[in-house]
Every structure is written in C-alpha cells, then in structure tokens.
Amino acid sequence: MISGYRNVAIVEIFSIAVEALWSNKLRTGLTMLGVIIGISSVISITSVGQGVQKGVEKEIQALGTNILQVFAGAARNGNISQGQGSASTLTWEDAKAIAKQAPSVAAVSAYLQWTAQVVYKGQNTSTTVYGTDLNYPELRNTYPQQGRFFNQEELETARQVVVLGPTVQKILFKEGVKVIGERIRIQGDAYKVIGVMEAKGALGPMDRDDQVYIPLSSMSARLVGRNALSSVSVDGILIKASDREMLDAAQFQVTNLLRLRHNIRSPQADDFKITSQADIINTFSSIVGLCTVMVVAIASISLIVGGIGIANIMLVSVVERTREIGVRKAVGATYSVILKQFLTEAIVISTIGGCIGTVTGICLAALAAVVFGFPFIVAPWSVIVGFGLSFVVGLLAGVMPARNAAKLDPIVALRSD
C-alpha cells in the first residue's frame, strides 16, 4: 500500500514538473540548448575522430602491414638538422644488397622523389615524380589500370617513359582522349606515356593519385642528378618482409646490413631511419586520440555552461513561483516533496536535452562520414557517457534551487506578490 502511494506520488511530481516546464516552452528550450550542444559535440567529435582514425588505419594497412621503409639520414648545418632524407646516405646498391643478403626480405624497391612541372600541350601541373624500379607496384600495392609499368630493359637503359597517376591524367588530358603513346614533358624532357595507375584516393591531406612514375635510372640521370660515388643515391628503400611475423627479423637484418655497408661502428648512430607501417599506424592513432580527447574536453565545457544555465533558470523559477510554493506547503506539501519537484524539473530538462543532443550528435557524425568518406563509428561508451553527464548536470544544477524552494517559509511565501 505504501509502495503504491509512493509510485503515485512520484508520477504526480513528474507530471507537475512536466506541466511547469511546458507552460514556459521558450525558456525551457533555451535552457536545454546548452546541454544539447554539449552532448551533440561530445558524441559527434568522438565519432569523427574514431572514424578518421579507422579510415586512415585501413588505408595504411592496405599498403601492407609487413612493409618497412628505410629513409636517408639527415644532413646537418652546424648543430641544426636539415630533416630526414636531406643527406645522400642510401644508394641503389644498398637496396640490391638487402634483396640478396637479408633472408627475411621478400621484395625491395628503391626510389627517388622530386616535385616537378609536367606539361602536355597547353595543360600543365606541378606534381610528385617518383623514380623507382620494377618492384614499386608490388611494394605499394598499386598497379596500372591502363597500359603497363616500365620493364627491366627500360630501367637499365634509362628510357624516357612515364606512368601517370589518375589525377595527373585528368588534369593534362581531356576525358576520352587516348593517353597511351602520348608524350608529356617533365622538366623540359619528353617522356612517352606507357600506363596509368589505378586510383588510390587520398591518404589524409596527400593525394596518392597526384604523381607520376619514371625509371629510377632516368630520374637520377636527367632530373635529380644525385649520384653517389659507387651507385645511384636514393631517397628511400621500401622493403617487404616475408610475412607479418618476420617484420622484426627483417628490420634487424636490414639495420645490421646497412651499418656494415656504411662502416658504422658502435656507438655511432645510424645514418638512416627504418619505420614500419605498424609504427605509422600507432603514431597516427596516438595523435588522433590525443586530439580527440582535447576537443572533447573543450566541448564538455558546453555541458558545464548548460548546467549553469539550468541552475540560473531554476533559481529564477523559484522566485517566480514563490507564492505557488507557499500554497503547496500550506496544504501539506513537505520539504521532501518540494525538493523532489524542483529536482525533477532540472533532471527532465537535462535528460530531454541529452536525448536530443545524442540524436543530433549521431546525425552530425553520420553526415560527416558521408561527406568526407570515412567510416561511420559511434562508440557506445560515448553515448552512455554523454547521456550520463547530462543527467548528472541536471541533478547537480537543480540541487541548490530545489533546496531554496523547499526551505521557503510558507507564510512568507504566501505574502509574496
């Protein structure tokens, strides 16, 4: 019997709270706004961060999780490093030696890269030119969709042939024009187009289709002119381990082999740097994770602002409804009942705002995923945390106004205008 009475009382308190809020719809809506913005920001930003992270991870993994990259060392001007790859410490012979002498290595590709102007008739564009060997398509998991890649004879004789990326093709050639066999100019030299690579899309800010490929020998001789004393100097070497489990062994073997070839003795530092795709994924995930946490923390300030707004409106409501509170206490409403009524109003505002904010955040995240093309991910914990925070904000924001209302002296309250 007592339990049934309590249930009736709770329902009555809830209905009175909803009626009071509905009678001031504009004020209630504006009060919810801070909570809605806060919750939707937390959920949408968390979702976007996870979507971007997962999308980039997939792109990097598509290149192969058993890939190592060796970069040339950094030149120094006094005590100032000029950046990784600024020194000519790697050669084509290094790449050939790795392919022959490292048992855990399945394939190797050396490359040079340079930014150059590419011209075809009246069209031109600045793009990245890669000078590489025959294994590059396998190491980068990208192959020609038209024509072919250059062959061993063209590599050995430094033939002036070029394979275009799809973006360069679109810029230089009109739609429907047969590309294969045409000649374009790179830094003034004519190159015959023998193929067009398959589209790979963007990886972050980098358009992987905005590049062209020529034989490494041709690039070294004509464009860059970087020749070491014993071989062609290269910017980097791509290495494919036999499988994912052999990646550490391959890195160990390559490191020791290059130290021997470069006459580096302990405790001298390496004049090269080796990274793996796993390292890149871990680094990127850490950066995105930190950025997401930072932005979510900033967005959470909106919830605090929303809580302050609820507290202010509830305090104003107490002042406006002083006479009503006096009447209710005069007819028998207890301290507990008045306290529960105003707490319920604050919680209803924040909970409804949390529901609207959750739906809004999910919709914004879905829209961003469609527009920017990354996976749509909504972590359950972000919804639970966001909704839980809205409830807590309402509870905390309603405590002080509810206590003020419950403590009012009924005689004083009845005398108020």
Disulfide bonds with the S-S distance in Angstrom:
none
